[in-house]
Amino acid sequence: MATAVALLAGAVAVQAMSALPSPWITAGLAAVGIGMVFLRSRWRWAGFVLLGMAWTIWRADHALSARLPSSLEGEDIVVSGEVLGLPRAQDEATRFDLAVHTAERNGEPAPIFGTLRLHWYASEKTVVPDIAPCSQWRLHVRLKRPRGLVDPGGFDFERYALSEGITATGYVREDAIDRTTGTRRFCVEGLRQRLSQGIADALGPGAQSDVLRALAFGDQQAMDEGEWNVARATGIPHLIAISGLHIALFAGFGVLLVRELWKIAPRLTLRWPAPLIEALVSIVSGLAYAAISGLGLPTRRALVMIGILLAANLIRRARAPVHGLAFAVIVLLALDPLCVLSAGFWLSFVGVAWLMFCLGGRGERRRWWQEMGSAQWAASLGLLPLTIWFFGQSSLIGPVANLIAVPAICFFILPVAVCGALLQLALPLIGVPLLKAAGLAMQALWWLLERMANWPGALWYFPEPSTWAFALAMLGAVWLLMPRGLPARGLGLALFLPLLAPARHTLAEGEFEALMLDVGQGLSLVVRTRDHALVYDAGARFPSGFDLGEAAVVPALRALGIEDIDRLVISHGDNDHAGGAAAVLAAFPHARVASGEPERLTVPASQCLAGEAWNWNGVAFRIVHPHEPLAAKDNDRCCVLEVRSGDSALLLTGDITAAVEGDVAAALAPPAPHTIVQAAHHGSKTSSSEAFLAAAKPEWMLVSAGYRNRFGHPAPTVVARYRDDGIGMFDTAQSGFADLRFTPDAPPRFIEKGRVDRHPYWRE
């Protein structure tokens, strides 16, 4: 256990680095660590820490160096490779991962390795073919390095790409060389897809089918966002993610089958030792199920634990379960130390550790429902700090929902669904009825979970926690879960309180903060005063269903600790500004909505008109355009908003063009001495005219644009214009989000820049 903890500490220490050390330093760490381990001194544990650091640094450096070279971004590449995992097919595109075998550019070999995450889009000219697991393709693609959005509370795609070995993302060209070069004869993922599709064919569309496919075979892509919301609100994602519970269940079924065999033919035990056969069948059963369910990280942890405990049992060496857990940590870190980047690693190992700590070795005999209740209490409370750290939310009804869902799924739905799907391949007359029985049970359970998810306060959101708040909460969990008899255990609850407080500055009268979010080729800003909040634009929503309002804007508001927004201003009806409005309004239904083009929105909104003004906490808000909405068209109908406090002002311009910039400048006269302007139309050459810049006199221009966007925003001529006029420029494509603070008697200042101030070693 000490070795496992030391190696883990070394791997975690590397994740706090903003840059990886040189190979010479890494080699030195390894040499010193080896020396300390073999000296067998009292500092041996420190040697394992250094070894853990050196191994993790080497693997991380190797993974980063395998990423697509910058010189090949946007170039036409021909790649050959094999499809990994289950592709996600939708009407307009198919997403899949391709393990690269060879790559060429202009007929010459190209240094492209690892796994590519590709999209194959349908168009009038292109029909996306069926892409099967393990199939091999030769494709014409365009790629870029892994690049994600950087926002408070947002998903870190670059960290995910590093942990999953994704070296580039991109799309298949319309003139793709779309012929297969073959398919492996034996493909476990192909079997997994057939089993999942068998459930869909037997049960038809609906939640019972989608959830069963994810629950039984790890096909989580089958579930839509609404179904995931129900799962999160009721605290059952751990049941949907294939984990140790599933593996232990099927390993136990293997043992039961063998014991039934002994009853039928007891003389067999005279020829073969029963414990040996039971152990072998148990591990084979667990391994077989793990293979057809995706072999995720929690699954691998469970397999190692079960294997080591069974092996110890076979050689008659008693081992406590904690030794299996420690050995699993060592094995997984030896195979891939970057697994510590995954939330699943921590939730899996820490969850099992809590159960061992709270339920193991206390010598109490209790009823099964008491054991299950204790397990739910320990897991829910012990993992609360981790779920808030990784996801910013927690289900308050999770323990109650799990008391119903765990026995229903483990003892009926899951085994019946898996048996039915397997039997359907050879004996559909038996397999289909079993699937329908599992589907009916799942439908009934899901009906109940949907209603529980709608209970008031079922799912709580938390502000982005600081490191010290997280550490205190973990300490509080340990204190609360100590054995009975320890005095003042209830005081551990006080250590959870810092999780409720946003780790942000409290604004005074007359102060406001502006957060320009990184939403790719779109726009969204959050303006907050001491007691109020406004959202200006909400990013895009794509045909695939990916919604920046849901993926970036709402999580950022939650991370800021904003419980409600007073106004949602949508500059105009273009998708890159208005697409996420419905998601924002669904999360904050009390917001007043206004827009320059209300008729184009999918949500009810009032017409934005120049002259409307209000004051929040000493901060003045004023709409300066449009005066006559119907007289303008397209981008020039944008709602332009000025936010001002004393000598500092922020001007939000949407997508207006030079044709109306003069009217906006006239409405500002005289401009605030310290003005920051959101660059109109993402820095397009149709905006930011010389006359407007001269009249508004901005100190900074804030550009919201996508990385390597196809429009070339911001335009080079506009960037040069800013530079020549001595105006600073902030670009979300290069720097992520921007957080600025405005005060009445001082110039505005940047509080935080996403990619600058939040710069772990894996982020560019």
C-alpha positions in Angstrom: 0.0 0.0 0.0 2.8 2.4 0.8 4.4 1.8 -2.6 1.0 2.4 -4.4 0.5 5.6 -2.5 4.0 6.8 -3.2 3.8 6.1 -6.9 0.4 7.7 -7.1 1.8 10.8 -5.3 4.5 11.1 -7.9 2.1 10.8 -10.8 -0.2 13.4 -9.3 2.7 15.8 -8.6 3.4 15.9 -12.4 -0.1 17.0 -13.2 0.5 20.3 -11.2 3.4 21.3 -13.6 2.9 24.0 -16.2 5.7 22.5 -18.3 7.5 19.2 -18.3 11.2 19.2 -17.3 14.0 18.3 -19.7 14.9 14.6 -20.3 18.1 15.1 -18.3 16.2 16.1 -15.2 13.8 13.2 -15.8 16.7 10.8 -16.0 18.1 12.3 -12.8 14.8 11.8 -11.0 14.7 8.2 -12.1 18.3 7.5 -11.1 17.9 9.0 -7.6 14.6 7.2 -7.1 16.1 3.8 -8.1 19.0 4.5 -5.7 16.7 5.3 -2.8 14.5 2.2 -3.4 17.4 -0.2 -3.5 19.2 1.3 -0.5 16.1 0.2 1.5 16.5 3.2 3.8 13.6 4.9 5.7 13.4 7.2 2.7 12.5 4.4 0.4 9.0 5.7 -0.1 10.5 9.0 -1.4 12.3 6.9 -4.0 9.0 5.5 -5.3 7.6 9.1 -5.4 10.5 10.1 -7.7 10.1 7.0 -9.8 6.4 7.7 -10.2 7.3 11.3 -11.3 9.9 10.2 -13.7 7.8 7.5 -15.3 4.8 9.9 -15.7 7.0 12.7 -17.1 8.5 10.3 -19.7 5.1 9.0 -20.8 3.5 12.5 -20.9 6.4 13.8 -23.0 6.1 10.9 -25.3 2.4 11.4 -25.7 2.8 15.2 -26.4 5.5 14.6 -28.9 3.2 12.2 -30.8 0.7 15.0 -31.4 0.2 16.3 -35.0 3.1 18.6 -36.0 1.8 22.2 -36.3 3.2 22.4 -39.8 0.6 19.7 -40.9 -2.5 21.5 -39.5 -5.0 22.2 -42.3 -3.0 20.2 -44.9 -4.4 17.5 -47.1 -3.3 14.1 -45.7 -4.0 10.5 -46.8 -4.1 8.2 -43.8 -4.6 4.4 -43.5 -5.7 2.9 -40.3 -8.2 0.8 -38.3 -11.4 2.0 -36.6 -11.3 1.8 -32.8 -14.3 1.4 -30.5 -17.9 2.1 -31.5 -18.4 4.8 -34.1 -21.2 7.3 -33.4 -23.5 7.6 -36.4 -25.9 10.5 -36.7 -27.9 11.9 -39.6 -25.5 14.6 -40.6 -22.1 13.0 -39.6 -20.4 9.9 -38.1 -17.7 10.3 -35.5 -15.0 7.6 -35.1 -11.5 7.1 -33.8 -8.9 5.8 -36.3 -5.6 4.1 -35.2 -3.1 5.3 -37.8 -1.0 2.8 -39.7 0.5 5.0 -42.4 0.1 8.7 -43.4 1.2 10.5 -46.6 1.4 14.1 -47.7 2.0 14.8 -51.4 3.1 11.2 -51.8 5.7 11.4 -49.0 5.5 9.8 -45.6 4.1 12.1 -42.9 4.9 11.9 -39.2 1.4 11.2 -37.9 0.9 8.6 -35.2 -1.5 7.5 -32.5 -5.3 7.8 -32.7 -7.2 10.4 -34.8 -10.7 11.5 -33.8 -12.5 12.1 -37.1 -15.8 13.3 -38.3 -17.3 12.2 -41.7 -19.9 14.8 -42.7 -22.8 14.1 -45.0 -23.6 16.6 -47.8 -25.3 16.8 -51.1 -22.3 15.2 -52.7 -21.4 12.8 -49.9 -23.2 9.9 -48.4 -21.4 8.7 -45.3 -20.9 4.9 -45.5 -21.4 2.5 -42.6 -18.3 2.5 -40.6 -17.8 -0.8 -38.6 -15.5 -1.4 -35.7 -12.1 -2.9 -36.7 -12.7 -1.9 -40.3 -9.6 -0.6 -42.1 -9.8 2.6 -44.2 -7.7 4.7 -46.5 -9.0 8.3 -46.2 -8.3 11.8 -47.4 -8.4 14.0 -44.2 -7.6 17.4 -42.8 -6.4 17.6 -39.3 -5.5 19.9 -36.4 -3.8 19.4 -33.0 -6.1 18.5 -30.1 -7.7 21.9 -29.1 -10.6 22.5 -26.7 -12.4 25.4 -25.3 -11.0 26.9 -22.0 -13.7 28.2 -19.8 -14.6 28.1 -16.0 -16.4 24.9 -15.3 -15.8 23.6 -18.8 -14.7 20.3 -20.2 -10.9 20.1 -20.8 -10.7 18.3 -24.1 -6.9 18.6 -24.3 -6.5 16.7 -21.0 -9.0 14.1 -22.2 -7.1 13.8 -25.5 -3.8 13.2 -23.7 -5.3 10.5 -21.4 -7.0 8.8 -24.4 -4.0 9.0 -26.8 -5.8 11.2 -29.3 -3.0 12.9 -31.3 -5.2 14.9 -33.7 -8.8 15.8 -34.6 -10.2 16.5 -38.1 -12.6 15.5 -40.8 -12.8 13.4 -43.9 -12.8 15.4 -47.1 -15.6 15.1 -49.6 -13.2 13.6 -52.1 -12.3 10.9 -49.5 -10.7 7.7 -50.6 -13.6 5.9 -48.9 -12.9 2.3 -49.8 -12.1 -0.2 -47.1 -8.9 -2.2 -47.2 -10.3 -5.0 -45.1 -11.6 -5.9 -41.6 -10.1 -8.1 -39.0 -11.6 -11.5 -38.8 -12.0 -11.5 -35.0 -13.2 -8.2 -33.6 -14.6 -8.0 -30.1 -15.8 -4.4 -30.7 -17.7 -5.8 -33.7 -19.5 -8.3 -31.4 -20.1 -5.5 -28.9 -21.8 -3.4 -31.6 -23.9 -6.4 -32.7 -25.1 -7.0 -29.2 -25.9 -3.3 -28.6 -27.7 -3.1 -31.9 -29.6 -6.3 -31.0 -31.1 -4.5 -28.0 -32.1 -1.6 -30.2 -33.8 -3.9 -32.7 -35.6 -5.8 -30.1 -36.9 -2.9 -28.0 -37.1 -0.1 -30.6 -36.5 3.6 -29.8 -36.9 4.9 -26.3 -35.1 5.3 -23.0 -35.4 1.7 -22.0 -33.4 0.7 -25.2 -30.9 3.5 -24.9 -30.1 3.0 -21.3 -29.9 -0.8 -21.6 -27.4 -0.5 -24.4 -25.2 1.8 -22.2 -25.8 -0.3 -19.1 -25.1 -3.7 -20.5 -22.4 -3.1 -23.1 -21.0 0.4 -22.4 -22.5 1.9 -25.5 -22.9 5.3 -23.8 -23.3 7.1 -27.1 -26.8 5.5 -27.3 -28.1 7.8 -24.6 -29.2 11.4 -25.4 -28.6 14.4 -23.2 -32.0 14.2 -21.6 -31.4 10.7 -20.5 -28.0 11.6 -19.1 -29.6 14.5 -17.2 -31.9 12.1 -15.5 -29.0 9.8 -14.6 -27.0 12.7 -13.2 -30.0 14.0 -11.2 -30.6 10.6 -9.6 -26.9 9.7 -9.0 -26.7 6.5 -11.1 -24.0 7.3 -13.7 -21.8 4.8 -11.8 -24.3 2.1 -12.8 -24.2 3.1 -16.5 -20.4 3.3 -16.6 -19.2 -0.3 -16.7 -17.4 -0.7 -13.4 -16.3 -3.1 -10.7 -19.9 -3.7 -9.7 -20.6 -5.2 -13.2 -17.4 -7.2 -13.3 -17.9 -8.6 -9.8 -21.5 -9.5 -10.7 -20.5 -11.6 -13.7 -17.5 -13.1 -12.0 -19.9 -14.2 -9.2 -22.3 -15.7 -11.8 -19.4 -17.8 -13.1 -18.8 -19.2 -9.6 -22.5 -20.0 -9.2 -22.6 -21.8 -12.5 -19.6 -24.0 -11.5 -21.2 -24.8 -8.1 -24.4 -25.8 -9.9 -22.2 -28.2 -12.0 -20.8 -29.7 -8.8 -24.3 -30.4 -7.6 -25.1 -32.2 -10.8 -21.8 -34.1 -11.0 -20.2 -34.1 -7.5 -17.6 -36.6 -8.5 -15.9 -34.0 -10.7 -14.6 -32.4 -7.6 -12.5 -35.5 -6.9 -10.7 -35.0 -10.3 -10.3 -31.2 -10.2 -10.0 -29.0 -7.1 -13.2 -27.0 -6.8 -11.5 -23.7 -5.6 -9.2 -23.8 -8.6 -11.9 -24.3 -11.1 -14.2 -21.7 -9.5 -11.4 -19.1 -9.4 -10.5 -19.7 -13.1 -14.2 -19.6 -14.2 -14.7 -16.5 -12.2 -11.8 -14.6 -13.7 -12.7 -15.8 -17.3 -16.3 -14.7 -16.8 -15.3 -11.3 -15.6 -12.7 -10.9 -18.4 -15.2 -12.0 -21.1 -17.8 -9.5 -19.9 -15.2 -6.8 -19.6 -14.1 -7.4 -23.2 -17.6 -7.1 -24.7 -18.3 -4.0 -22.6 -15.4 -1.8 -23.6 -12.6 -2.5 -21.1 -12.8 1.0 -19.5 -10.5 2.1 -16.7 -12.8 1.1 -13.8 -13.2 -2.3 -15.5 -9.5 -2.8 -15.7 -9.2 -1.9 -12.0 -11.8 -4.4 -11.0 -10.1 -7.1 -13.1 -6.8 -6.6 -11.5 -8.3 -6.6 -8.0 -10.3 -9.8 -8.6 -7.3 -11.5 -10.3 -4.9 -10.8 -7.4 -7.4 -11.8 -4.7 -8.2 -15.0 -6.5 -4.6 -15.8 -7.1 -3.8 -15.2 -3.4 -6.7 -17.6 -2.6 -5.4 -20.3 -4.9 -1.9 -20.2 -3.5 -3.4 -20.0 0.0 -1.8 -16.7 0.8 -4.4 -14.6 2.7 -4.6 -11.1 1.4 -6.9 -8.3 2.5 -8.9 -6.6 -0.2 -6.9 -3.5 0.3 -3.8 -5.3 -1.1 -5.8 -6.0 -4.3 -6.7 -2.3 -4.5 -3.0 -1.3 -4.0 -1.8 -3.8 -6.6 -4.4 -2.5 -9.0 -3.1 1.1 -8.6 0.5 -0.1 -9.2 -0.4 -2.1 -12.3 -2.5 0.7 -13.9 0.2 3.3 -13.2 2.8 1.0 -14.6 0.8 0.5 -17.8 -0.4 4.1 -18.2 0.4 6.7 -15.5 -1.7 9.3 -17.4 -4.8 7.5 -16.2 -4.7 9.9 -13.2 -6.0 12.5 -15.6 -9.3 10.7 -15.8 -12.2 11.3 -13.4 -13.1 7.6 -13.7 -9.7 6.7 -12.1 -10.4 8.7 -9.0 -14.1 7.9 -8.6 -13.3 4.2 -9.1 -10.4 3.8 -6.7 -11.5 6.3 -4.1 -15.0 4.8 -4.1 -13.7 1.3 -3.4 -11.3 2.6 -0.8 -14.2 4.4 1.1 -16.2 1.2 1.1 -13.3 -0.8 2.5 -12.6 1.8 5.1 -16.2 2.1 6.2 -17.6 -1.4 5.8 -14.6 -3.7 6.1 -13.4 -5.4 9.2 -16.0 -4.0 11.7 -17.3 -7.4 12.6 -21.0 -6.3 12.6 -23.7 -8.6 11.3 -26.4 -6.6 9.6 -29.3 -7.1 7.2 -28.6 -6.7 3.5 -30.6 -3.5 3.3 -28.6 -2.0 6.2 -25.3 -2.9 4.4 -26.6 -1.3 1.2 -27.7 1.8 3.0 -24.3 2.1 4.7 -22.6 1.6 1.4 -24.6 4.3 -0.3 -24.0 6.7 2.6 -20.2 6.1 2.5 -19.9 6.3 -1.3 -22.1 9.4 -1.6 -20.5 11.3 1.2 -16.9 10.2 0.4 -17.1 10.9 -3.3 -19.0 14.3 -2.9 -15.8 16.4 -3.0 -14.5 14.6 -6.1 -17.8 14.9 -8.0 -17.9 18.6 -7.2 -14.2 19.0 -8.2 -14.7 17.2 -11.6 -18.3 18.0 -12.5 -19.5 20.9 -10.3 -22.7 19.1 -9.3 -24.0 16.4 -7.0 -27.3 14.5 -6.7 -28.9 14.9 -3.3 -31.4 12.1 -3.9 -28.7 9.7 -5.2 -28.6 7.5 -2.1 -32.3 7.0 -2.2 -32.4 6.4 -5.9 -29.6 3.9 -5.7 -31.3 1.9 -3.0 -33.9 1.2 -5.6 -31.8 1.1 -8.8 -28.9 -1.0 -7.6 -30.8 -4.2 -6.7 -33.2 -3.8 -9.6 -30.3 -3.5 -12.1 -27.8 -5.9 -10.5 -30.2 -8.8 -9.8 -32.5 -8.6 -12.7 -32.2 -6.0 -15.4 -28.4 -6.4 -16.2 -28.0 -10.2 -16.1 -31.3 -10.7 -18.1 -30.3 -8.1 -20.7 -26.8 -9.5 -21.2 -28.1 -13.1 -21.4 -30.9 -12.0 -23.8 -28.5 -10.1 -26.1 -26.1 -13.1 -26.3 -28.8 -15.6 -26.8 -30.4 -13.4 -29.5 -27.5 -14.1 -31.8 -28.1 -17.8 -31.8 -31.5 -18.5 -30.3 -33.7 -15.4 -30.9 -36.8 -17.2 -29.8 -35.3 -17.2 -26.3 -33.1 -14.1 -26.5 -35.8 -11.6 -27.7 -38.3 -12.4 -24.8 -35.5 -12.0 -22.3 -34.6 -8.6 -23.8 -38.3 -7.5 -23.7 -38.5 -8.6 -20.0 -35.4 -6.5 -19.2 -36.8 -3.7 -21.3 -40.1 -3.6 -19.4 -38.2 -3.6 -16.0 -35.9 -0.8 -17.3 -38.9 1.1 -18.5 -40.6 0.9 -15.1 -37.4 1.9 -13.3 -36.7 4.7 -15.6 -40.3 6.0 -15.2 -39.6 6.3 -11.4 -36.2 7.8 -11.9 -37.5 10.5 -14.2 -40.0 11.6 -11.6 -37.4 11.5 -8.9 -35.1 13.7 -11.1 -37.9 16.3 -11.1 -38.0 16.6 -7.3 -37.0 20.1 -6.1 -33.3 20.2 -5.3 -32.6 16.7 -6.8 -29.5 18.0 -8.5 -27.4 20.7 -6.9 -24.8 22.8 -8.7 -21.7 24.1 -6.9 -19.3 27.0 -7.7 -15.9 26.1 -9.0 -14.0 25.0 -5.8 -10.5 26.2 -4.9 -7.8 23.6 -4.1 -7.9 24.3 -0.4 -11.7 24.0 -0.3 -11.5 20.6 -2.0 -8.8 19.5 0.5 -10.9 20.6 3.5 -13.9 18.7 2.1 -11.9 15.5 1.7 -10.7 15.9 5.3 -14.3 16.5 6.4 -15.4 13.3 4.6 -12.7 11.3 6.5 -13.8 12.8 9.8 -17.5 12.1 9.2 -16.9 8.5 8.1 -14.7 7.6 11.1 -16.0 4.7 13.3 -18.7 5.4 15.8 -17.3 6.6 19.1 -15.0 9.2 17.8 -16.1 12.4 19.4 -17.5 15.4 17.4 -17.7 13.6 14.1 -20.5 15.9 13.1 -18.1 18.8 13.0 -16.7 17.3 9.8 -19.7 18.9 8.0 -18.3 22.3 8.7 -15.3 21.4 6.5 -17.7 21.1 3.5 -18.9 24.7 3.8 -16.1 26.2 1.7 -17.4 24.2 -1.3 -20.5 26.4 -1.2 -18.6 29.7 -1.5 -17.4 30.9 -4.9 -13.6 31.4 -5.0 -14.1 34.8 -6.4 -13.9 38.5 -5.4 -17.0 40.1 -4.0 -17.9 43.1 -6.0 -18.4 46.5 -4.4 -21.0 49.2 -5.4 -20.1 50.5 -8.8 -17.9 47.6 -9.8 -18.6 45.0 -12.4 -16.9 42.0 -14.0 -17.1 40.9 -17.6 -16.3 37.3 -18.6 -15.8 36.7 -22.3 -16.2 33.0 -22.8 -14.3 30.8 -25.2 -17.1 29.5 -27.4 -15.2 28.9 -30.6 -16.5 30.7 -33.7 -19.3 32.4 -31.8 -19.9 34.9 -29.0 -20.9 34.9 -25.3 -20.2 37.3 -22.5 -21.3 37.4 -18.9 -21.6 40.7 -17.1 -22.2 40.7 -13.4 -22.5 43.3 -10.7 -22.7 42.7 -7.0 -26.3 41.4 -7.1 -27.2 40.9 -10.8 -26.0 39.1 -13.9 -26.5 39.5 -17.6 -25.6 37.2 -20.5 -24.9 38.7 -23.9 -25.2 36.0 -26.6 -25.0 32.3 -26.0 -22.8 30.7 -28.6 -23.8 28.2 -31.3 -25.8 25.1 -31.5 -24.8 22.6 -34.2 -26.9 20.1 -36.1 -25.2 17.3 -34.3 -26.8 18.5 -31.1 -23.7 19.9 -29.6 -24.8 23.1 -27.9 -22.3 25.8 -26.6 -25.0 27.2 -24.4 -25.2 23.9 -22.6 -21.5 22.9 -22.9 -19.8 26.3 -22.1 -22.2 29.1 -21.0 -24.3 27.3 -18.4 -21.3 25.5 -16.8 -19.4 28.8 -16.6 -22.4 30.5 -14.9 -22.5 27.6 -12.4 -18.8 27.8 -11.8 -19.1 31.5 -11.0 -21.7 30.7 -8.4 -24.4 32.6 -10.3 -27.7 31.2 -9.2 -29.9 33.2 -11.6 -29.5 35.7 -14.4 -31.6 38.8 -14.8 -31.3 39.4 -18.5 -30.4 37.4 -21.6 -29.5 39.7 -24.5 -29.2 38.0 -27.9 -27.5 40.4 -30.3 -29.2 39.0 -33.4 -30.5 35.7 -34.8 -27.4 34.2 -36.3 -26.7 30.7 -34.9 -23.2 31.5 -33.6 -24.8 34.0 -31.3 -28.3 32.7 -30.7 -28.0 28.9 -31.0 -27.4 28.3 -27.3 -30.1 30.7 -26.0 -32.6 27.9 -25.4 -30.2 25.9 -23.2 -29.3 29.0 -21.2 -33.0 29.9 -20.7 -33.8 26.3 -19.7 -31.2 26.5 -17.0 -32.3 30.0 -15.9 -36.0 30.3 -16.8 -36.6 33.7 -15.1 -34.3 35.7 -17.3 -35.8 38.5 -19.4 -34.9 38.0 -23.1 -34.3 40.8 -25.6 -32.8 40.7 -29.1 -32.2 42.8 -32.2 -34.0 40.1 -34.2 -36.5 38.5 -31.8 -38.4 36.9 -34.7 -35.5 34.7 -35.6 -35.0 33.2 -32.2 -36.3 29.9 -30.9 -37.3 31.4 -27.6 -39.7 34.3 -26.8 -37.9 37.7 -26.8 -38.7 41.4 -26.8 -37.4 43.8 -29.3 -34.1 45.5 -28.3 -34.4 49.3 -28.8 -31.9 52.1 -28.4 -32.6 54.3 -25.4 -33.5 51.5 -22.9 -31.4 51.9 -19.8 -31.2 50.6 -16.3 -28.9 50.7 -13.3 -27.6 47.7 -11.2 -25.6 48.4 -8.1 -24.2 51.7 -9.4 -23.4 50.3 -12.8 -25.2 51.9 -15.8 -26.5 49.7 -18.7 -27.7 51.4 -21.9 -28.8 50.0 -25.3 -27.3 52.3 -28.0 -28.5 50.4 -31.1 -30.8 49.8 -33.1 -33.0 52.9 -33.2 -35.2 51.6 -36.0 -34.8 47.8 -36.2 -36.8 47.3 -39.4 -34.7 49.9 -41.2 -31.6 47.8 -40.8 -31.0 44.3 -41.9 -29.0 41.2 -41.0 -26.0 42.0 -38.8 -26.8 45.7 -38.5 -29.9 44.9 -36.5 -27.6 43.7 -33.6 -28.5 44.9 -30.1 -25.5 47.0 -29.0 -25.0 47.4 -25.2 -22.9 49.8 -23.3 -22.0 49.0 -19.6 -20.4 51.9 -17.8 -19.1 52.6 -14.3 -17.5 56.0 -13.8 -14.5 56.4 -16.2 -14.6 52.7 -17.4 -16.9 51.2 -20.0 -17.5 48.0 -21.9 -19.1 48.1 -25.3 -20.8 44.9 -26.7 -21.3 45.2 -30.4 -22.4 41.8 -31.7 -21.8 41.6 -35.5 -22.5 45.2 -36.6 -20.7 46.4 -39.7 -19.0 49.7 -40.6 -22.3 50.9 -42.0 -23.8 51.5 -38.5 -20.6 51.9 -36.5 -20.9 55.7 -37.0 -24.3 55.7 -35.4 -23.0 53.7 -32.5 -20.0 56.0 -32.0 -22.3 59.0 -32.1 -24.5 57.5 -29.4 -21.4 57.0 -27.2 -20.2 60.6 -27.5 -18.3 61.3 -25.4 -16.8 57.8 -24.9 -15.6 56.8 -21.5 -11.9 57.5 -20.9 -11.2 53.8 -20.4 -13.2 51.8 -22.9 -13.0 48.1 -23.9 -14.9 47.0 -27.0 -16.0 43.5 -28.1 -14.7 43.4 -31.6 -17.7 43.4 -34.0 -18.2 40.3 -36.2 -15.2 38.4 -34.6 -12.7 40.9 -36.0 -14.0 40.7 -39.6 -12.8 43.2 -42.2 -16.4 44.5 -42.5 -16.2 46.0 -39.1 -13.7 47.9 -36.8 -13.5 50.8 -39.2 -10.9 53.5 -38.8 -13.6 56.1 -38.0 -15.2 53.9 -35.4 -11.9 53.2 -33.6 -11.0 56.9 -33.7 -14.4 57.9 -32.2 -14.6 55.1 -29.5 -11.0 55.3 -28.5 -10.8 51.7 -27.1 -7.9 50.6 -25.0 -8.6 46.9 -25.8 -10.5 45.0 -28.4 -11.9 41.6 -27.4 -12.1 39.1 -30.3 -14.2 35.9 -29.9 -13.1 33.5 -32.7 -12.6 29.8 -33.3 -9.1 28.3 -33.5 -8.1 28.0 -37.2 -11.6 29.1 -38.2 -12.4 28.9 -42.0 -13.3 32.7 -42.1 -9.8 33.8 -41.2 -11.1 35.9 -38.2 -9.7 38.2 -37.0 -8.8 39.6 -40.4 -5.0 40.4 -40.7 -5.9 44.0 -41.9 -8.0 44.5 -38.8 -5.3 43.2 -36.5 -2.8 45.5 -38.2 -5.2 48.4 -37.7 -5.5 47.7 -34.0 -1.7 47.5 -33.7 -1.1 50.7 -35.6 -3.6 52.6 -33.4 -2.0 51.3 -30.2 -5.0 49.2 -29.3 -4.5 45.9 -27.4 -6.2 42.8 -28.7 -7.3 39.7 -26.8 -8.3 36.7 -29.0 -10.2 33.8 -27.4 -8.8 31.4 -30.1 -5.3 32.0 -28.7 -5.9 32.7 -25.0 -9.2 31.1 -24.0 -11.6 33.1 -21.8 -11.0 36.5 -20.5 -12.1 37.8 -17.1 -12.0 41.6 -16.6 -12.8 43.8 -13.7 -14.2 47.4 -14.1 -14.1 50.0 -11.3 -15.4 53.6 -11.4 -12.1 55.3 -10.6 -9.5 53.1 -12.3 -8.8 51.6 -15.7 -10.2 48.1 -16.3 -7.8 45.2 -15.8 -7.6 41.6 -16.7 -8.2 39.3 -13.7 -7.6 36.0 -15.6 -6.8 34.8 -19.1 -7.7 31.2 -19.6 -4.8 29.8 -21.5 -2.3 32.1 -19.8 -3.2 31.6 -16.2 -4.6 28.1 -16.4 -1.7 26.4 -18.2 -1.1 22.8 -17.3 1.6 21.1 -19.3 -0.8 19.5 -21.8 -2.4 22.8 -22.8 -1.0 25.0 -25.6 
